[in-house]
Each structure stands twice: as C-alpha cells, then as structure tokens.
Amino acid sequence: METRTYLVAMTITGFTKTLRALDQSGTRTVVWWFLAAVVLAGALGTWMTLGRVQLDEISEEARIEIDGSAFVVQAPVTGRVIRVNYALGQAVAAGAVLVEIDSGRERLQVNEEQSRTQAVEPELLALRNEIGLETSAQEVERRASRAALDEARAKIQETDAPRKLAERERARTEELSQAGLAPKRDVERAASELERLRTVAATAQSAIARIETEQDKREKEREIRIAAIRSKIAKLEGDRQTFGAGVKRAQQDVANRQILAPIAGRVGEAPVLLPGSVLKEGDRIAAIVPAGGLRIVAQFPPAAAHGRIRPGQKALMRLRGYPWAEFGVVEGEVTAVASEDRDAKVRVELAVASSPSLRIPLRHGLPGALEVQVEKISPLTLLLRQSGQWLKQGRGQ
C-alpha cells in the first residue's frame, strides 16, 4: 500500500515538473518566433518601400540589321534564266549583272526596228533631193518668165514711138488727101502701118498677160508637188521617230533581262536560282546589304512602347539559336522610337554597344529576343500597380 502511494506521488510529481518545463519552453519559442516575425516584417517592409525592382519590356521580334536599308532586287520581267552571277554572301559592285534572262526574241525585235529605221533614211534623202530639184526648176522658170516679160515689155516700148509717129503721119496724110495734095494710097499705107504697130503692141501686151498667167499656174502646180513631197517627208520622219521609239523600247526590254545590282554590298539573301529556271515579274532575286555599322531593330506593341521606351535606355538581346549562357548577349542602347504604329507594332532602333560577354561575330539578319530596361520601381509600387490592374480587369469582367 505504501509502495503504491509512493509510485502515485512520484508520477504526479514528474508530470507536474514536465508540464512546468513544457510551459517555460513554449513561452520562449513563441517569443523567438514573434521576434523573428517582427524582424522579417521590418525587412520586408524596408525592401518593399526602399528596394528597387527592374522592369523590362520584351520583344520577340528583334534582329540585327545593317545601319542602312537592304535593297531587295526583284525580277522586272518574266523569262527563263540563262546565267546566274552571284552567290549568298558574295560582294557585288553597283551595276554588276546578277542574273541574265533569255533575250533572244527582244534582240530580234531590236534588229527589226533598227532595219525599219534605216530603211526610212534613203527615202527621206530622195524626197529631200526631189524638193531641191523642184526648187531649182522653180527658180529657172521664174528667171525665164522674167526674161519673157522683159522682152514683151521691151517690144511695147519699141512700138510706142513708131506708133505715135504713125498716128501723126496718118493724120497728116488724111489732111493732104482731103486737100488733094496726096493720093489715097498714101492714106491707106499710113493707116496700115499704124494698125500694124498697134497689133504688135497688143500682141506684146497679151504675151505679158499670158506669161504671167502661165507662170502663176506653174508656181501653184509646183507648190502643190513640193507640199506633197513635204507631206511624205513628214510622214516618213514620223515613222522614223516611231521606229526609233520602238528601237529604244526593244533595247530597254533587252536591258531589263539583265538584272543589275542597284547598290554595292553583299548578297544577304538569295533563293536557289539555276539556269533554266523561269522567273515571273516581281519575283524576289536577292537582297543586297550595303556596307555599314550594325544596329538592333525590334517591334513592340504600342502599349509597351509609347511613353515607356525612350532613347538612352539600356537593353539586352539574346540571340535565337545561341544560348546566352554559352555565347553571351548583345548589349544595346535605344536611339529612336517610331511615333506612329505600323501593323499594330512600334519600331524601335538601338545602337549596338560593346558586349564583352558576346562570343560570336554579329552579322546582318541575326534574330533574337530584346529586353529593354524601361524603369526601376519599389516592390510596393509594383504591387499597388498590379493590384490596380487586377481590379480594373475584375471590373471589366
């Protein structure tokens, strides 16, 4: 009985001590946890208000480009390729022949138009010579008419004095005949001489009128012939101009079948093109990249670019196909932001800065993702901003 009482007492005493120990240990743990929570809350509050979080705008549509537009070469005409004179990456000079298209038919057209033009020249020469002959003959006729007129006028002048003398002689003979001092045949002789002289004068006057009429008629006929010749010349000259235009057009068609490099540079893009291939008008032949520095060009949504991306901001570009941890990143700085959207995108241009971590050579056309450092804000501001967006989206729904 005493043993049981002792055991019960020992059990109660041990349990009491255990409860007391547990009570003291729990208080300390709560205090420590409370202090730790206060410290963590203070640190979190300090970080939320004084800390800075970097915000980036990301574009998956970025690429390395030459600082100068690449020129896309297109086929100006449809035709069969007979020669290809370039390869991807090849340096070409301005005006170099890149592709030659079959121009046999066009060259035949050039020869035909040239033959037509050349055939016109002898005809024009003959007609011009004919005008010269007509003009010379006209001048000869004019001189002959002037000589005939001068001769007729001279005859009139030659008969003028004898006619006047004959008129006086007839009058005097008539007076003598009436007085019985001259026979009648003298009167008739004087009248006959006067009539002859008058006939000569009238004939000369008639000759003047006839010569003038005939000369006027010949002048008009010759002018009609010369006008007809000049009309033929004008038509032939018009034909020559038409044929000349045809020659130039055919020569241009031949020239269009030689596709030239518009600028000096390197072939940055070139589809597989072999002799015998058929090109259609407007087909892309190549892209000529001019010599120059490199830049980064990226496309951003308007909401991400307008008012957020500005010249002077730093950026990083991770090249697609080259893990950045192994090959590094391209560093850049924003130089220009487009003020207008195009296809719901905003164009942003960046200068390529020194990139120590980059371990590959940059070249035109390398694609990648671009991260632009737009601002640094406190986590609390970021949380409030995000909360505002969530509330706005919740109200919109």
Secondary structure, DSSP 8 states (H G I E B T S, - for coil): -HHHHHHHHHHHHHHHHHHHHHHHHHHHHHHHHHHHHHHHHHHHHHHHHH--EEEEEEEEEEEEEESS--EEEE-SS-EEEEEE---TT-EE-TT-EEEEE--HHHHHHHHHHHHHHHHHHHHHHHHHHHHHHHHHHHHHHHHHHHHHHHHHHHHHHHHHHHHHHHHHHHHHHHHHHHTTSS-HHHHHHHHHHHHHHHHHHHHHHHHHHHHHHHHHHHHHHHHHHHHHHHHHHHHHHHHHHHHHHHHHHHHHHHHHTEEE-SSSEEEEE-----TT-EE-TT-EEEEEE-S--EEEEEEE-HHHHTTT--TT-EEEEEETTS-HHHH--EEEEEEEE-SS-BTTBEEEEEEE---TT--S---TT-EEEEEEEEEEE-HHHHHHHHHHHHHHHHHH-
